[in-house]
């Protein structure tokens, strides 16, 4: 929590980002609440409706590498403002959709805007301000953004029940224009691009300069983040069906599944409170170890209720802290000048994994039962831990000193 003591201005920036990210991510989850209404009105199957989210993540991933130079040249504030403006037509197109073509076109626009305005841009802005100390700030931001579904799902349900999902889309568009855009325009810091700032603070540290890192180190960072994203986004999407496949009733599966979000947010809170002591790699190693243990327990327990409860506890705590680790591992290796480029490059495989994992794990669950989905995620989780061990040995001197 050092940044709260050393820079009171960071609190204002966090407030701006918390509100804009809360709105941005919560509104993207429209199909989770009104998926059946969308399917009925558009003449699509329910899986096809949820494919809109896959289109969203794929578009985000494909756009991300192209935004690296824009973040470095113009700063996160301007890029996020443009992304917010691009997102608005996406909701307008969705509200006008009466056929699959317009429906998916809307998700393409949402993905284009999201690649600039959502998590990557927020993390880059915090890095522009705090540098390596941004880990605590990112943890605080994720603590708030983790509550998005808890706040907006009931709101979405209320709006859709009273006004329909099309009007709900227009309300989302209005919120982005009337709340998010002004907050970014007037509340976010106006920073010059790092490469143009004078003085020694703008010069990258030779011990952590991204261009001096082996390509293999970057590849390991990408692999660790992507594998974990595959596991968490995939299991998050199929969790209720996974628990039902373990023998739980629908009511029990929903009850256990609803506990997951609370545990994840609690784990992010604990990581935030102790975030000054551990870097992203150390957090990832501790949290990542819990994931394969949770999956192994569920695979050998044959659906015992106590084992499901322990699985939810271990997986929730591990995945909650790992979400922070995914966002902060690059801070270990990249200085302020290179962080934006690195995050933009990492976003491509991360978002592709997020798009592919739900249908793939759902297919394994249908074809082979819970053991198929759990087996693959167990292997990927073990691989993530091994990669983090290798990355721990490659810490730059500055980051290694900070970690100890």
Order of alpha helices (4+ residues) and beta strands (2+ residues): alpha-alpha-alpha-alpha-alpha-alpha-alpha-alpha-alpha-alpha-alpha-alpha-alpha-alpha-alpha-alpha-alpha-alpha
